[in-house]
């Protein structure tokens, strides 16, 4: 897994493979990714669960690179 620890707008702590991954921060990141249309564009089904899972990791890398 890549080290995606970084700060995203609206996220108060670190989220990523080496991050603190507070569930509220992960949910905020997941919501940003969903609101940006990631599910529609990529055909994925990321959900706002608060868990930093492999789907969230892949989406966060693409989101970060897209931003």
Phi, psi and omega per residue, in radians:
X1 nan 2.418 3.118
X2 -1.284 2.690 3.080
X3 -1.538 1.804 -3.074
X4 -1.835 0.319 -3.107
X5 -1.053 2.088 3.127
X6 -2.863 2.999 3.095
X7 -1.747 2.268 3.022
X8 -1.952 2.594 3.116
X9 -0.977 2.272 3.121
X10 1.536 0.000 3.128
X11 -1.955 2.183 -3.014
X12 -1.493 -0.401 -3.128
X13 -2.138 -3.067 -3.128
X14 -1.447 2.433 3.125
X15 -2.233 2.255 3.138
X16 2.696 -3.083 -3.084
X17 -1.086 -0.494 3.100
X18 -1.937 0.245 -3.070
X19 -1.533 3.015 3.082
X20 -1.219 -0.581 3.068
X21 0.931 0.840 3.005
X22 -1.021 2.282 -3.093
X23 -0.913 -0.641 3.125
X24 -1.187 -0.641 3.089
X25 -1.197 -0.732 3.128
X26 -1.114 -0.738 3.093
X27 -1.060 -0.719 3.130
X28 -1.096 -0.750 3.101
X29 -1.110 -0.799 -3.141
X30 -1.055 -0.711 3.120
X31 -1.119 -0.725 3.105
X32 -1.053 -0.750 -3.127
X33 -1.141 -0.775 3.124
X34 -1.116 -0.809 -3.123
X35 -1.110 -0.456 3.117
X36 -1.369 -0.071 3.080
X37 1.598 0.281 -3.083
X38 -0.977 -0.789 -3.111
X39 -1.069 -0.736 -3.112
X40 -1.213 -0.795 -3.071
X41 -1.220 -0.774 -3.033
X42 -1.633 -0.187 -3.104
X43 1.245 0.403 -3.138
X44 -1.697 3.041 -3.130
X45 -2.279 0.975 3.080
X46 -1.232 2.419 3.123
X47 -2.135 2.752 3.133
X48 -1.521 1.479 -3.075
X49 -1.803 -0.363 -3.066
X50 1.528 0.028 3.121
X51 -1.854 2.298 3.113
X52 -1.488 1.515 -3.079
X53 -1.759 3.083 -3.117
X54 -1.010 -0.620 3.108
X55 -1.134 -0.721 3.119
X56 -1.173 -0.689 3.119
X57 -1.053 -0.869 -3.129
X58 -1.076 -0.747 -3.134
X59 -1.166 -0.668 -3.112
X60 -1.176 -0.620 3.092
X61 -1.117 -0.829 -3.136
X62 -1.149 -0.707 -3.136
X63 -1.114 -0.805 -3.134
X64 -1.075 -0.757 -3.135
X65 -1.219 -0.480 -3.112
X66 -1.385 -0.644 -3.071
X67 -1.013 nan nan
